[in-house]
Amino acid sequence: ASDVYKRQGPGGLARAARRERMTDVSGDQPPLRLIADADGRDEYPIRDYLTRSGVPFLSIAVPAGSSSAGGVDLAGRRLPLVVLPRGGVLEDPTPEQVASALGWVHPPARSTYDLIIHGAGPAGLSAAVYAASEGLSVAVVERDAVGGQAGFSSLIENYLGFPGGVSGAELAERARRQAVSFGADLVLMRHGVDRTFTDHDVRALLADGSEIHARAALCATGVQWRRLDLPRARDLQGAGIYYGAGTSEASACIGQHVYVVGGANSAGQAAMNLAAHAAHVTVLVRGPSLSSTMSAYLLNRLAVQPNVTILVNTRVVAVDGDEHLQEITLDQAGTATRLPATHLFVCIGGAPNTEWAETTDVRLDTRGFLLTGVDLSPDDLYRWPLKRAPYYLETSVPGVFAAGDVRANSVKRVASAVGEGATAVTLIHRYLAEVTPL
């Protein structure tokens, strides 16, 4: 046990040890097995979730007509199947059902906290570590895999302290362990269906019917990948069209010519990751160059990678296929070209997860990002009740803060999100000192 565990005493040690074992899904047991149709795509959400959660698993493709696979009788069963390391088989499960079977889904430990954090990406996990380590009771509510958009990154090479790089999933898992070791309560695979912020009382109603209260809230809900606005793109998602770096799909690209859409760091990371598996990777860039949108270290890596080609001034204007992607159409300076393609990875930026704000007084910019601090105009603050101005990371509602990619004018980097999460906790302490405890 670490010194952190020891300082918590016997009770804290037991709780921390239980949480630590959450990710040890294999131990001395065989790895989790994912059994699915060889030509099916229904298993993609599970495969993607397990990969982003850092869970080792064995993927087994079942040819048509097979009666068994991976030591499991398939008669009468609905694929995909998840065979758990310690026994038990899940038929056609959702990611939430898999997480629950692995022991990761728990109701909130209490009804009232000092701080509710919405989102377990780098900003939310950073805030959880600093808030919990400083004695605040903290609940982190996350509706998907821990790690947020950073969990899609196969290798982050410019994060401080990791000269050899670190995957987004590994970084998120380290942060999760650190947060729970300090006592943060992670409420995973749950999302808020209603939020109210009144009289220094934050209320969050969760989809499972749980209701929790706090004196302050941090919104670190991040962004979601922007989708291709093309006919058939939605139909082929998970069946040749993937959003993000393709960490879960890279091994299926051996010997293939794959395509990456995008010109920022996420696209560069995806291209480098896929180049280690695919025969060739073509990066499709809408603009005239990558120099203004991608870090120099990635540009240099791509430039010398022999199986990577970069096409600028190029757009994907059509996708096609029956059950799986078979063809893409590119527009290059007005000339359309149809190409065979089985894998298209899309990294074209993110749209903020701020639908929840529509029923609150939290103000957004024209693109839907949360406004905070000096970015709030007098018109945004017409209902601001305090004599002081909002703190740097405080929204238009007192006690409701924002950090990370969801915040307007934030720097879209993992390190920046981590810094904002830590800074938000300092400002939250100031705010809590102003209000009467619940």
N, C-alpha and C positions, 0 to 999 in steps of 0.2 A: 504494500500500500504506500501511496505517496505521503509526503508530509502534510499535504492539504487534508487527506483523509484522516490522518492521525489527529489533527487539530480539532476535528469535528467530534471526537469522542466515539464511544461504541455505537450509539444510535446512528450518528452521522456516517460512520464507517460502513455500517450495514447497508444504509440507503445508497451510499455512493458505490459500494461493491455491486449491489443489484443493478444500478444504472450502468455501471461499467460493463456488466455482462450482456447488456442489451445488444451490443454489436458482435459479441462472440457467439455468432449463430452456428458456428461449425464445431469449434473445440476439437475433441477427438472423434466427433461424428463425421460421416460423409457430408460433403457440401450440399447445400440446397440445390434441388434439381428443378429445372423449368422444362417441361415436356410440351411440345407444341407441334402443329402441322408444319411440314417442311415448307409449304408454300403459303402458310397463313401469316397474318399480321396481328391477330388478336392478342398475342403475347407481348407486343411492343411496349405498351404502357407499364407492364410488370418488369420487363427487362430494363427499361429505362429507369424506373424507380429504384430497382435493386442496384444498378450501376451507380446512380447518383448518391445512393445511401451507403456505398462502400461495402455491400454485401457480396461475398464470393458465391458464385453459383455455377452450376454446370448446365449448359443449354443442350437439350436433346431434340433433334428434329425427327419427326415421325413420318415416314413415307406413307402414302395413301394405301389403305388396306391393312395396315399393321394392327395386330391384336395386342401387342405389348411393347413396352419401351422402358428402358431404365429400370427394369425389374418390377414394373407396375403393369397390372392387367388393365387394358384400356376398354374392355367391354362395358358398354353402357355409360362411360364417363364422357363428360364434356371437356374438350380441350380449350385452352391450355390447362395443364396440371402443374401445381407447385407441390413438390414433395419436400416436406420440412426435414431439417437435419435430425431432429429428435423424434421423428415419426409423425404420421398424419399426412393426408393428401387434401389439397384444396382444388376444387374443380372450378374452372373459369372464374378465378377470383379477381376482385378489384385490388389496386395497390393498397387501399385502406385495409382490406381483409388480410392481405399478406402481412402488413405491418402489425395488425392486431395479433395474428397468429405467432409472430416473432416476439410478442410481449412488449411492443413499443407504444401501444395506445392505452392511455390511462385518462380517467377524468381528472379535472383539476383537484389538487390536494386540499384546497381551501376555497372559501367563497370570497375572501377579501385579501387584497395584496396592496403593497405600496405602489407597485408599478406593473402595468400590463404592457408587454411588448408584442406587437403584431408583426410576425415575420421572423424566420430563423435563418436569414441570410447573414453575410458578414457583418452588416450594421447591427442587426438584432442580436446576434450571438455576442458581439463585442459589448453591447450595452448590457446584456444579461450577465456577462462575466464581471464587469466593473460594478454594476449595481448590486449583485448578490454578494460579491466580495466585500463591499462596503456596508453590508448589513441590511439592505433593503430586501423585502420579500418581493419576489419577481415571478410572474407567469409569462412564458413565451408561447404564443399561440401560432401554430404553423399548419397550413392546410395541405402541404405537400411534403416533399423530401427536405430534410435539413440542408442548408447550403444555398438556397435560392438560385439565382442565375449563375452564380459562381460554381455551383455544383456541376454545371455542364462543361467546365473547362478541364481539358485533359492534362494540361501542364501550365501553371502560372510561373513564369521564370523571373519576373521582376518584383516578386514580393519579398520584402525585407526579411532576412534571416534564413532564406532557403536558396543558397547559391546554386543548388542543382535543380531548382524548381520544385513545385508541389502541385499535385492535382487539386482541383476544387473540392472534390469529395473528401480527400484526406484532410485538407485544411478545415473544412466544415466539421468533420468528425472530431478532430482535435479540439476545436472550439466548443463543440457540444459537450465533450467530456469535461472540459474545464468549467463550463457553466454549471453543469449539474453537480460537480464536485464542490462548488461553492454554495449549492442549495437552490439554484434556480429550478423552477418547475416547468418542464417542457410538456406542453399539451399538443401532441402531434396528431396530424391527419384530422385536424379540426379547423373550421373556419367560422368567423363571426357572421351571423346572419342579421345582427342589429347592434348598433353602437350608439350610445348617448353620452354626451358630455355636459353635465349640468352641475352647478354649485360645487365644483371641485370633486365631483363624484363621476368617475368613469364607469360605465356599465357595458359589459360585453355579453351578448347572448350568443351562445355557440350552437352549431348545427345539431349537436347531440342533445340539446335541451339544457345544458349547463349554463349557469349565469354567474359571472364573476364581476367583482367590483374592485376599484383601485382609486388611489388619489391622483394618479397621473398615468399618462399613456404615451408610448413611443410607437409611431407608425413607421415601420421599416418593411413595408410590404413589397418593395422592389418593383421590378418590371417583368413583363412576359414577352417572349419573342414576337416580333411583328410577323404576321403571316403573309404569304404570297397571295395577292388579290387576283387570282387566276381561276378560270373554270377548271374543275377536276383537282385542284390543289388540295382541297379539304378531303376529297374522296381518297386521295393517295397518301395522305399523312400517315406515317408509320408503315407505309408499303412503298418505300422508295424515296419519299420526301420526309426529311427530318429537320427539326429546328435545334440549332445549337451545334456543339463541336462534334457530335456523333460518337461520343465515347463508348456508348453501348453497342454501336453498329460497326465499329472499326474492323473487328475481326471478320465480319462478313464481307468485307471489301477486298479480300485477298484476290489479286489477279484482275481486279476490275478497274475501269476508268471512271472515276467519280468526279462530281462537280460541287464546288463550294460557292455560294452566292454571298457577297459582302466584301467590304473594304476596310473594316476596323479590326482591332486586335482579336476579337472572338473568331473572325473568319481566318485570320492568320494562324491562330492556335489550332483551329479545326484542320486547316490544310496541312500543317506540320504533323499533327496526330495521324491523319489519314494517310499521309505519304509513307509512313512506316509500314503500312499494310497494303495499300492499293498499288496497282501497277502504275497508275498515273492519276494526278490530281490537277484539275483545271479550276482556277479561281476566277470567278466572273465578277468584275468590278464595274459598277454603273458609271463612276466618274472617270476623269482622264488619267488619274494616278492614285497611288496608295500613300504617297509621302505625307499628305496632310491628315490622314486618318489612322495610320498604323504606326506603332512604335518602331524605332529604327532597328532594334535587335531582331524583331520579327521580319522586317523587310530584308535585312541582310541574310537571315536564315532561308527565307523563301528564294532569294536570288541565286543561292548556290545549291539549292536542292534539285538534283537532276531530274526528278520525276514530277516536278511542279511547273505548270505553265500559268501565267497570269494574262488574262484578256481584259483590257480596259475598254471603256465606252461600250460595254456589253450588258444587255438586259435579257432576262428570261421572260419571254412573252407568252409562252404556252407550255403546258405539260400534258402528257397523254399516257394511257395504259389501261389495261383491263383491270385485273386484280392487283397489279403491281406496276410501278412506273416503268415505262418502256422507251419514252421519247421526250426530249425537250426541244423547244424552238428558241433560238437566240436571235436578238436584233443587234446588229453591229453597224452603226452609222446608216440605218435604214435598210440594211440588207438582212433578210431573214434566212436562217440556216437551221434545218432540222437535223438533230443528232440522236443516235441511240444512247440511252442513259438508264441505268437502274438505280443509281443513288445520287440524290441531290440534297445537299446540306445547306440550310438557309440560316445565315447570321446577319440579319439586316436591321439590327437595333431592337430596342424594346419599347413597348407601350406601358405606361404606369398602371399598377394595380390600385386604382383609386375609385372603383365603382362605389365602394362603401361611403365615400365622402358626399355623395349626391344628396343624402338625407340629413346632412349635418351642416354646421356653420363653418366648417373647415374650407378655406378658400383654395382654389386651384388656378394654375395659369392656363393659357389658351390651349396647351397641349395635354392638360390633365394632370400635371405634376403638382405636388403640394408646395404652396408658398409658405415661406418662413421668414422671420426676422425682418431685415431691411428690404426684402423683396415684396413685403406686404405694403400696398398703397393705402392712403387714407380711406379710399372707398372700400377696401377689403376689411378695414378695421372699424366700420361704422357701428358694430355691436361690441367692440372691445370694452370690457367693463373696468379695467384696471388703470391706475394713474401712470404706471410705468409702461414703456413700450415692450412689445414681445421680445423675448430673448432670441439670440441668433438662430437657434434651431426650433423655436416655438412657432406653432401655427397661429391662425387667427382665433383660436380658442385657447384660453389660458389652461396650462397644464397638459396640453396635447402637443407633443413634439414630433419631429420627423427627422429621419437620417437615412443616408444611402441613396441609391439610385432613384427612389420614388420622390425625392425632394427636388424642386425646381433649381436649376443652375448648379447641381452637384457635379463633382468630378467623377466620371464613370470609371472608377478603379476600385479594386478590392481594398487596397490600403486606405483610400479615402473613406470608403464606407466604414471600415474598422475605426478610423479616427473619429468620424462623426458619431458613431455609436458611443465611444468613450466620452466625447465632448458633451453629448446629450445628457449623459448621467450627471455630469457636473452641474449642468443647468437645471436638471430635474431636482437635484438636492436644493438648489436655491429656491425653486418654486415650492417644494414641500415645506421649506422653512417658513414660507409665507402663509400657509394654510393650516387650519385646525385639523388634526388627525381625525380619521373616521371613527 
